[in-house]
Amino acid sequence: MFFEFVPGLGGDGTYYYDDIEVVVFPTPSLPITLEEDINPYFQDFNGSVTQIITNPYQEGGNTSTEVAQNIVPANTNFAGVSFSVETIDLSQGKTFNLDVRTILPDASILLKLENTVNGTSIEREIVVAEENQWENITFDFGTEADATYDKVTLFMYFNSSVTIPRVAYWDNLEQNLNDLVELPVTFESATANYNVVGFGGADVSCRGESRSIRRKYE
């Protein structure tokens, strides 16, 4: 800690300080609705500015009271915002939905999931169909292996540089969880993770349109 930290500045002084503490922001879990007691602590980069505001367009697909406003500066391709979340387990569901509203057509929205412990990450990019209206978009990570992530990064107008600042609004980031497996087990759910495991040399898999069990013994 430095007081009067100005090179070449003379003079003497006595200073007092007290109660230094580290502020730890609580970590939200998905879904991120921006209307809970615990909201994300936004960490913007490359000139992005994100804040929670009263929804200026409570209409169409999103009548929520609060939304995130993200301003992307002019002549910038990769301005975004990151925030920590409670653990996202991809084995519990591999698609994510987000409500978004942009002011320009064909805007690219990128969702990146990161594991801050091992440094791995995955990402998906979606191009919105319309401007100036709420659109619910889906990020599909179905081809990714099961893994866990604890950080979310969002890019509005990803990899798109124009000469004016751009504003976008987003809300309701949600992981679509697999159906719970309950008795009776009919194997008819398209989203349930049956996680069948063979033993004693049996190779067991859930397959086919009827999702029946196939057993193979060595």
N, C-alpha and C positions, 0 to 999 in steps of 0.2 A: 504494500500500500504506500503510495506517494502523495504527499501534500505539496501544493504549489509546484507540480511537476512541469516546469517550464524551463528549458535550457537557458542559462545566462541570467535568470531572474534572481536577484539578491534578496536579502531580508531574512529576518528570523520570525518565528511564530510558534505558538503553542496550540496544539490541536487535541481534541478529545473525541473518542469514538467508542461505541458500545453496541452490543446486541447484533453482532454479525451472524447471519444464519444462511443456510442453503435452503432455497425454496424448491420443494419437490412437487411438481404438478401431478395430480392424480391421473391415472391412465384409463381412458374409456375402453369399452368393449363394443364390438359390433352387435347390433346395427348402430351407426352413427346418425342420429336423428337431429342433433343440435338443439334438442329441447329437453335434455336431461340435466341432472345436477352436475354430472361430470362430462365436460366437452373436451375436444382435442386441444392440445397446446400447439398451435400452428407454428411451424418453422419454415418460413418462406426463403426462397433463394433466387438468384438471378433477377432481382427486381420485382418479383411477384409480391402482391399484397393481399392477404386473406383475412377476413374478419366475419364474425357472425352478426347478421343484421336481421331486422324485421323483413319478412318476405314481401318484396314490392310487387309480386305477381302471384297472389293467392288465387290461382285459377287453374283450369285444365287438370293436368295430371298431378299437381302438387299444391295443396291448399294449406301446407304447414305454416305455422306462425314464424318460425326462424329458419334461415338458410345461410349458407356460406357464400359470401361475395368474394370473387377472386379477380383482381385486376392484373392483367399482363401488360407490361410496358411495350412501347413501340420498338420495332426493330430487334425483337428478342424471340429466339426460337424455343428455348428450353427453360422458361421461367415456371416454377412449380412450387408446391407446398408439401411438406412432410409432417407426419405426426405419429407418435407412438400409440399403440393399441395393445390391449390384452391379447394373449396368444391366439392367432388364427390357425386352426388345424385344418389343413386342406383335405384331410381324409373325411371330414365331416360335411364337405360340400365344396364343389369346385367351380361354381358360378357365383358371380357377384352382380348386384344391381345398383344403379345410381341414377337419381333424378338430376338432370342437368338442363340448363337453359343458356344459350349463347346468343350473341348479337350478329354473328356472321354465319353464313351457310357453310356446310362441309367442314365444320370444325372438328379437329381430331382431339379426342380425350384419351389420355393414357393413364392406366392404373398400374402401379408397381407395388408389389409386396416384397418386403425385405426381412431377412433374418439378421439382426444386428450382432448375433453371437458368432455365427460361422461365415457371414458375409455373402450368403447366397441371396438371389432375388429372381423373381419372375415378373413378367409384365405383359399386358395386352392393350391394344389400341383400338378404339372404336371411333368411327366418323358419324357424327350426328346428322340426321336427315334434314332437319328444318331449323331455322333460326327463329328467335323471338317467341318461343313456346317451350313449355316443359316437355322433356322427352325422357322416358325411362330406358336406359341402355343396359345391356348385359355383357359382362366380361367373362369369357369362358376359358377356364384353365383346365379343361377336361383332359388334355394330353400331358399334364404335368404329374410328376410323381407325388405321392403323399409326403407332406413336409409341414413344418410350422413356421410362422412368420409373426413378427412383432412390430412392424413399422409399415405405414402406408404412405405412398407418394402419389400425388395427383398432378397431372399436367393438363391445363386447359389450353387449347390452340397449340397442341404439341407440334413441334418442328414446323412452325408457320410464322414467318416474319412479315409484318406489314408496318406501315409508317404511322399507325395510330395506336394508342392504347386500347386494349380490349377488355371488356368486363364479361364475366360468366358467373353463373350461379349454380351451386350444386347442393344436394341434400340427400338424406336417406341412403347412405352406403350400407348395403346389407349383404351378408353371405347367405345364400340359399342352402339351408341345411338338408342333408339327406333325411328321408323318412326314417323314423325309428322302426326297428324290427320288433314286432309284437306277435304274440300267438293269436290266432293260428298263422303259421308262416306259409303263405301261398305263392311266394316268389313272383308276384305280379307287379310289384312296385318298380318303376323305372329309375327311382332315385335312391332307394334304400341300399345301404352297404351291407350285404348279407355276410360277407367275410367268412365264407365257409372254409374250413380247414380239415384236410384229411389226416388220418393217422393210421399206423399199422401197415404202411405201404400203400394206402389208398390215395389216389389222385382225384380230388373232388373239385368240381367247378360248377358254377351257375351259368347256364347258357341257353340260347334259343329264344324264340318269341314267347314261348310259354314259361321261360325261365325255370325250367326244371333242373334237378340235380343230376349231373352225370358222374358216375363213379368208374374209376379204372383201377384195377388191382394189378400190381406187378407180379 
